[in-house]
Amino acid sequence: MTVVNSSIEVLGADLGKTFERPGIAVVTGGVRGVGQAIARRIAEVGYDVAILDVDDGDSFAKELAEFGVRVAHHRLDVRSKSGVKRVFNAIEQEFGTPSVLINNAGIYPDASIVDASEELWDSVLDTNLKGAFLCAQAMVRALLAAGRGGAIVNIASTAGCSARVGAAHYSASKAGLMMLTRSLAQEVGAQGVRCNAVAPGLIDVGTAQISEDYRRSYVTKIPMGRLGMIEEVASVVEFLISDKASYINGACIPVDGGFLAGRDITRSGSV
């Protein structure tokens, strides 16, 4: 496996600030889409942010620095244990022990079970599930060594609860991520480390990764009758890492407009 070299750029460190920051947050897959919205939201409320992504994020890091927080951008393949260890060590040396981890890195290529290759299966499971495990493990080890509490939020999916054609690998990875969330909540809750998950439904990320026919069909299954917005996912994440959610641990909150609430099917002869 080729591991993307880690690099760090620290921006926006304003030594004149007198207010106490909420802490240090690590966001995987934080360069675009939902991850970008999450990183922006938590920077807005004062968190220093470390963005981990396989893609370049220098321009976005500079944007976040305008909120007056410290920002680091690391290029990282979350599937690599050595890469994750190296990056978390670098973050701790530069900023201190993180207090928040958002596991958002993920891929979702479509392929039927019949046609999917072993390589594709491994790639999806390694990125979406193993990567989250490696980052959570590094985070928990750092928090326990520092004797501190913290919060982990895993970005799951409604696909982990409701299967769809062409997404067996993706659905399996997200279902596994939900159970990893619960296991972490049980194992480290007593040490003050809370772990929760958010399960977005179909979110408008501003790209053409899905067909218009699929979009229209999906919307008919959403009681609210529309797609979600990336900011709506970010708002729930912000809540879960805050003190307002201090007694929420091991939960998975759907952000799906009611998609998982049931099916719009009326029995014959009933109202």
Summary of the structure (lengths in Angstrom):
residues: 271
radius of gyration: 18.8
end to end distance: 57.0
largest distance: 70.2
contacts: 889
relative contact order: 0.13
helix: 43%
strand: 16%
